[in-house]
Amino acid sequence: MANTHGSLSINSENIFPIIKKWMYSDHDIFYRELISNGCDAITKLKKLDMIGEYEAPEDIEYKIDVKVSANNKTIKIIDNGIGMTAEEVEKYINQVAFSGAEDFFNTYKDKMNEENDIIGHFGLGFYSSFMVSKKVQIDTLSYKENATPVRWVSEDGLEFELTQSDNRETRGTTITLFLADDSKEFLEEYTVRNIIDKYCS
């Protein structure tokens, strides 16, 4: 794939919610948003398996891992869900506030019974990560056959680099937050466990 550099597509009516310090009053909400995105990605893959668009391995174990490194000042949210292609990253990440869940439902609505089990909106919620991060990186590999792993990096939420990833070999998505100096409390294990229990129990 060709390397891409550009500016994110942001409409005037939704630019203010994206400003990282204004998005939510509670900055710890980014954990809920990113974990919800991972749940959404897994739910989509399960649905594709149910309707015959994907054949899941018999031994598959759907999971979301949260890895915190105080030494590296990073948080990783890792899922083994549907993953994304470069085109989907362009659509769901660079075109801010576009709902990946809504688009997925519109595509497969004739094969599903209920909309409300498709959670998450991989758009504005993802941008809550910039409330606490100086840089955010996505490494993702789509479930689609012969897909190429993709890396998306942004240091301000407005400019991005999109390249081929060299560290995502299995289907799913890893979101790495490089925490800002004023957000180090989110690297403390006790704090992290309490936040995840608060929002995701």
C-alpha positions as CSV (number, residue, x, y, z in Angstrom):
1,M,0.0,0.0,0.0
2,A,1.1,3.6,-0.6
3,N,1.9,5.8,2.4
4,T,-0.6,8.5,2.9
5,H,-0.4,11.9,4.7
6,G,-3.2,14.3,5.1
7,S,-5.6,16.3,7.3
8,L,-8.6,14.7,8.9
9,S,-12.1,15.6,7.6
10,I,-13.8,17.6,10.3
11,N,-17.1,19.4,9.9
12,S,-17.5,22.7,11.6
13,E,-20.4,21.4,13.7
14,N,-18.4,18.7,15.3
15,I,-14.9,20.2,15.7
16,F,-15.5,21.4,19.3
17,P,-16.3,18.0,20.7
18,I,-13.0,16.8,19.3
19,I,-10.8,19.3,21.1
20,K,-9.3,16.9,23.6
21,K,-9.8,18.9,26.8
22,W,-13.5,19.7,26.0
23,M,-14.7,16.4,24.8
24,Y,-15.8,14.9,28.2
25,S,-15.6,16.3,31.7
26,D,-14.2,13.0,33.0
27,H,-11.0,12.3,31.1
28,D,-11.0,8.6,32.2
29,I,-13.9,8.0,29.8
30,F,-11.5,7.2,27.1
31,Y,-11.1,3.7,28.6
32,R,-14.8,3.1,28.1
33,E,-14.8,4.5,24.6
34,L,-11.9,2.4,23.4
35,I,-13.0,-0.8,25.0
36,S,-16.5,-0.3,23.6
37,N,-14.9,0.1,20.2
38,G,-13.1,-3.3,20.7
39,C,-16.4,-4.9,21.8
40,D,-18.0,-3.4,18.6
41,A,-15.3,-4.9,16.4
42,I,-15.8,-8.3,18.0
43,T,-19.6,-8.1,17.7
44,K,-19.3,-7.3,14.0
45,L,-17.1,-10.3,13.4
46,K,-19.5,-12.6,15.3
47,K,-22.4,-11.3,13.2
48,L,-20.5,-12.0,10.0
49,D,-19.8,-15.5,11.2
50,M,-23.5,-16.0,12.0
51,I,-24.7,-14.8,8.6
52,G,-22.0,-16.8,6.7
53,E,-19.8,-13.9,5.6
54,Y,-16.9,-15.1,7.7
55,E,-15.9,-18.5,9.1
56,A,-14.5,-18.2,12.6
57,P,-11.9,-20.8,13.8
58,E,-13.4,-23.4,16.1
59,D,-11.0,-22.5,18.9
60,I,-11.5,-18.7,18.6
61,E,-11.5,-16.8,21.9
62,Y,-12.8,-13.3,21.5
63,K,-11.1,-10.9,23.9
64,I,-9.9,-7.4,24.6
65,D,-6.6,-6.9,26.4
66,V,-5.6,-3.7,28.1
67,K,-1.8,-3.3,28.6
68,V,-0.3,-0.5,30.6
69,S,3.4,0.3,30.6
70,A,4.6,2.9,33.1
71,N,8.1,2.7,31.7
72,N,7.0,3.4,28.1
73,K,4.2,5.7,29.2
74,T,1.8,3.8,26.9
75,I,-1.6,2.2,27.1
76,K,-2.6,-0.5,24.5
77,I,-6.1,-1.6,23.9
78,I,-6.0,-4.8,21.8
79,D,-8.9,-6.6,20.3
80,N,-9.2,-9.6,17.9
81,G,-12.3,-8.4,16.2
82,I,-13.1,-7.4,12.6
83,G,-10.1,-5.2,12.0
84,M,-9.9,-2.5,9.3
85,T,-8.5,-2.1,5.8
86,A,-6.7,1.1,4.8
87,E,-10.0,2.3,3.1
88,E,-11.9,1.7,6.3
89,V,-9.4,3.6,8.3
90,E,-9.9,6.5,5.9
91,K,-13.6,6.2,6.3
92,Y,-14.1,5.6,10.0
93,I,-11.1,7.4,11.5
94,N,-10.2,10.2,9.1
95,Q,-13.8,11.2,8.4
96,V,-14.5,12.2,12.0
97,A,-18.0,11.5,13.5
98,F,-18.9,8.9,10.8
99,S,-20.5,6.0,12.6
100,G,-18.9,2.7,11.7
101,A,-21.7,0.8,13.6
102,E,-24.4,2.6,11.6
103,D,-22.8,1.8,8.3
104,F,-22.3,-1.8,9.3
105,F,-26.0,-2.1,10.2
106,N,-27.1,-0.5,7.0
107,T,-25.1,-3.1,5.0
108,Y,-26.4,-6.2,6.8
109,K,-29.7,-5.0,8.2
110,D,-31.7,-7.5,6.1
111,K,-29.8,-10.3,7.7
112,M,-30.0,-9.2,11.4
113,N,-33.0,-9.0,13.8
114,E,-32.0,-6.1,16.0
115,E,-29.9,-3.0,15.7
116,N,-29.3,-2.4,19.4
117,D,-26.7,-5.2,19.8
118,I,-24.3,-3.3,17.5
119,I,-22.7,-1.0,20.0
120,G,-20.1,1.8,19.6
121,H,-19.4,4.5,17.1
122,F,-15.8,4.3,15.9
123,G,-15.5,8.0,15.3
124,L,-15.8,10.7,18.0
125,G,-15.5,8.2,20.8
126,F,-12.1,7.1,19.5
127,Y,-11.0,10.8,19.6
128,S,-11.4,10.8,23.4
129,S,-8.0,9.2,23.4
130,F,-6.5,12.6,22.6
131,M,-7.7,14.0,25.9
132,V,-4.8,12.1,27.6
133,S,-2.4,11.4,24.8
134,K,0.3,13.3,22.9
135,K,0.3,10.6,20.2
136,V,-2.1,7.9,19.2
137,Q,-1.3,4.9,17.0
138,I,-3.6,2.3,15.4
139,D,-2.3,-1.0,14.0
140,T,-5.0,-3.0,12.4
141,L,-5.5,-6.0,10.1
142,S,-8.9,-6.7,8.5
143,Y,-10.6,-10.1,8.6
144,K,-10.8,-9.9,4.8
145,E,-8.7,-12.4,2.9
146,N,-5.3,-11.1,1.8
147,A,-5.7,-7.9,3.7
148,T,-2.7,-5.7,4.4
149,P,-2.0,-4.6,7.9
150,V,-2.4,-0.8,8.4
151,R,-0.8,1.7,10.7
152,W,-2.4,5.1,11.5
153,V,-0.5,7.7,13.6
154,S,-1.5,11.2,14.7
155,E,0.1,13.5,17.2
156,D,-2.6,16.1,17.4
157,G,-5.8,14.5,16.2
158,L,-5.8,16.8,13.1
159,E,-2.8,15.5,11.0
160,F,-2.2,11.8,10.4
161,E,0.2,9.3,8.7
162,L,-1.2,6.2,7.2
163,T,1.3,3.4,6.3
164,Q,1.6,-0.3,6.2
165,S,2.0,-1.8,9.7
166,D,4.9,-4.0,10.6
167,N,3.5,-5.3,14.0
168,R,0.0,-6.5,13.4
169,E,0.1,-10.1,12.1
170,T,-3.3,-11.3,13.2
171,R,-6.8,-10.0,12.6
172,G,-8.0,-7.2,14.9
173,T,-6.8,-3.8,16.1
174,T,-4.3,-2.4,18.6
175,I,-4.7,1.2,19.7
176,T,-1.6,2.6,21.4
177,L,-1.8,5.8,23.5
178,F,1.4,7.6,24.2
179,L,0.3,9.5,27.3
180,A,0.9,13.2,27.9
181,D,2.8,14.2,31.0
182,D,-0.3,15.5,32.7
183,S,-2.1,12.1,32.4
184,K,0.3,9.8,34.1
185,E,-2.3,8.7,36.7
186,F,-3.9,6.6,34.0
187,L,-0.7,4.4,34.0
188,E,-1.2,3.3,37.6
189,E,-2.6,-0.3,37.8
190,Y,-4.9,0.4,40.7
191,T,-6.4,3.4,39.0
192,V,-6.8,1.5,35.7
193,R,-8.5,-1.4,37.3
194,N,-11.0,0.9,39.1
195,I,-11.8,2.8,35.9
196,I,-12.3,-0.4,33.8
197,D,-14.5,-1.8,36.6
198,K,-16.4,1.5,36.7
199,Y,-17.2,1.7,33.0
200,C,-16.9,-1.9,31.8
201,S,-17.8,-4.3,34.6
